[in-house]
Every structure is written in C-alpha cells, then in structure tokens.
C-alpha cells in the first residue's frame, strides 16, 4: 500500500488533529490564567504534531505489513490453491481474517458442489451413451438380419428402436432444461384423463408388446399443473413400471379427490424395489441393484420426477415391496402459490 493512499484514507484523523489544535490554541489564548507565549505555544504544537506523525507512521507500518501478508496469501492460493489465515494483532485484523476464512469456506463448498455436479453429469452422459447405443446396435443387427424378414416387420422393429432412442434423447433434453425451468412453465387447470390417455397412446406399443393390462379409475379429477412437465413426469413413472414388469402384468392408474387437492396413484405388479434401495431411488445417478444388474439405467428418471414435481409444487412419494410391485403417488394441491412455484423453479 502506497503511503499517499494511506494518508488519503486518514482524512478524518487530519480533520480531527487540525480541529483539536485550533481549539487548543484558542483556549490557551483566551483563558488568562493559561495564556502561553507564542514560542511556548509553537513548541507545544510541534510536540503534538511530532507524536501525531509517529502515530500515523506506526499505524501505516502495521497495516502495510498485514496487507503484504494478505497479498502473499492470495499469491500462494492462486499458485497452490492453499489458503492460510494470517496472524492478526488487532480486532480489525481479526474481523478481516474471520471474513476471509468464511469466504474461503464458502468458496470451497461451492467448488466441491460444482465438481460433484460435473462428475454427476459425466456419469449421466456415460450411462446415457451406453443406453442409446443399445437401440442403435439393435438397429444394426436388424439390418444384418434383414434378408429373412419382411419389409413391414423391419419397419415395425425399426420404429421400436427409434422410439427407444427418442425416449432417451427426451430424458436428456429435460435433464438439461431443469436449470432453466423458471422460464418455461405455465400453471393451469388440466383434466388428468386427457394427460393419461395421451401417455397410454404414446406407450401403446410397449403395453402391447408385454401384454400389459391397464386399470384406470377416477381420472376425472382436475389438477393445477404445467401440462408439458407433468406429462414428462408421469411418462417417466410409466416407463419405469413397464421396464421392470413381466409379461401379462397389470398397471393401475387411480385418481382420487382429497380435502384440499387431488392424488394420482400409479401401481405396478412388477419385481419391486429392494428395501435398501427404496430410500435412495430419487437420488441423482442412483440405479439400485436392478439397474446394476441390467446395466441399462442412468439413475436420472426418478430424480427428474422428484425435482420437477417439487418445482411445480407437487409432492411425490414411492412405496414398494420386493416381488410384489411398486406404487408411485403424486399429490396436487388445489391452490398453487405462483410466487412460491417461481421461487422453487429458480432453485
């Protein structure tokens, strides 16, 4: 720190010194019993000015030395990413050291979270690439074995593989758009029946292929939501159910009216979820024992379900018994606080 900058920062001290000196001079001049000769008065002011300058020089030295230490800390951190709190000798320095320590702690937490997000995104991309490669590989096998198949059969199977790729791409697209959710939602009232009908039609080929029976009840309910995002949420739940259901299974979709809202239950009679996995199914990247066995899971589907439901002001829960099936429950309040939804959407 330059001494000129330091002196500029001490303007108040100079004002105080000049004001005090002027008052002292007037006082010693006006009061007869304390009146000093001019030489004595100049000597007194000289002594006072000397001590004032000494005080400023000592204060400048202490602050300049501390700022030099802080500069070294900054250079060391920039070079080695090592942060050490400098020794402090005053309350001001202690407060500064405390603030620096707090800033460093927050920065490290932010960097740790950022690195964690980067690693999770890498894992998702890797898992997603492997999942997309499956229908691509299947398509190549269809081409290789196309000699013995009819045109209609080939087209039908190619459509199945393209649908699988489209589903994986859609999941990745929604995953990338969760950060910008606050700019892309519109809360309104929608009939659950129309949403479910659309999704059943969209997944019709999967239902037919596995001969899955659908039991629908009470879908006349109306809910406050964003149609596009809710369709994606329910689609992920249905896709998960179909993935782990056996042939000739049953999927139950039931709507219920509550005192202050509505509830949607989606229940399958598939293999269920292991008890040790159940509490972690909504974690990003968690695939569970089934996902590790099949090696065709990204661990993103249910994470997106919970994340998007929370942003919309809905509540999602899951129950399961291994070997019996899984039930996902979505609850929709009748009254939506748009301010609160906007706050959740931005987080």
Residue, then its C-alpha position, 0 to 999 in steps of 0.5 A: x500500500x502506497x503511503x499517499x493512499x494511506x494518508x488519503x484514507x486518514x482524512x478524518x484523523x487530519x480533520x480531527x488533529x487540525x480541529x483539536x489544535x485550533x481549539x487548543x490554541x484558542x483556549x490557551x489564548x483566551x483563558x488568562x490564567x493559561x495564556x502561553x507565549x507564542x514560542x511556548x505555544x509553537x513548541x507545544x504544537x510541534x510536540x503534538x504534531x511530532x507524536x501525531x506523525x509517529x502515530x500515523x507512521x506506526x499505524x501505516x507500518x502495521x497495516x502495510x505489513x498485514x496487507x503484504x501478508x494478505x497479498x502473499x496469501x492470495x499469491x500462494x492460493x492462486x499458485x497452490x490453491x492453499x489458503x492460510x489465515x494470517x496472524x492478526x494483532x488487532x480486532x480489525x485484523x481479526x474481523x478481516x481474517x474471520x471474513x476471509x476464512x468464511x469466504x474461503x469456506x464458502x468458496x470451497x463448498x461451492x467448488x466441491x458442489x460444482x465438481x460433484x455436479x460435473x462428475x454427476x453429469x459425466x456419469x449421466x452422459x456415460x450411462x446415457x451413451x451406453x443406453x442409446x447405443x443399445x437401440x442403435x446396435x439393435x438397429x444394426x443387427x436388424x439390418x444384418x438380419x434383414x434378408x429373412x424378414x419382411x419389409x413391414x416387420x423391419x419397419x415395425x422393429x425399426x420404429x421400436x428402436x427409434x422410439x427407444x432412442x427418442x425416449x432417451x434423447x427426451x430424458x436428456x433434453x429435460x435433464x438439461x432444461x431443469x436449470x432453466x425451468x423458471x422460464x418455461x412453465x405455465x400453471x393451469x387447470x388440466x383434466x388428468x384423463x386427457x394427460x393419461x390417455x395421451x401417455x397410454x397412446x404414446x406407450x401403446x406399443x410397449x403395453x402391447x408388446x408385454x401384454x400389459x393390462x391397464x386399470x384406470x379409475x377416477x381420472x376425472x379429477x382436475x389438477x393445477x399443473x404445467x401440462x408439458x412437465x407433468x406429462x414428462x413426469x408421469x411418462x417417466x413413472x410409466x416407463x419405469x413400471x413397464x421396464x421392470x414388469x413381466x409379461x401379462x402384468x397389470x398397471x393401475x392408474x387411480x385418481x382420487x379427490x382429497x380435502x384440499x387437492x387431488x392424488x394420482x396413484x400409479x401401481x405396478x405388479x412388477x419385481x419391486x424395489x429392494x428395501x435398501x434401495x427404496x430410500x435412495x431411488x430419487x437420488x441423482x445417478x442412483x440405479x439400485x441393484x436392478x439397474x446394476x444388474x441390467x446395466x441399462x439405467x442412468x439413475x436420472x428418471x426418478x430424480x427428474x420426477x422428484x425435482x420437477x414435481x417439487x418445482x411445480x409444487x407437487x409432492x411425490x412419494x414411492x412405496x414398494x415391496x420386493x416381488x410384489x410391485x411398486x406404487x408411485x403417488x403424486x399429490x396436487x394441491x388445489x391452490x398453487x402459490x405462483x410466487x412460491x412455484x417461481x421461487x422453487x423453479x429458480x432453485 
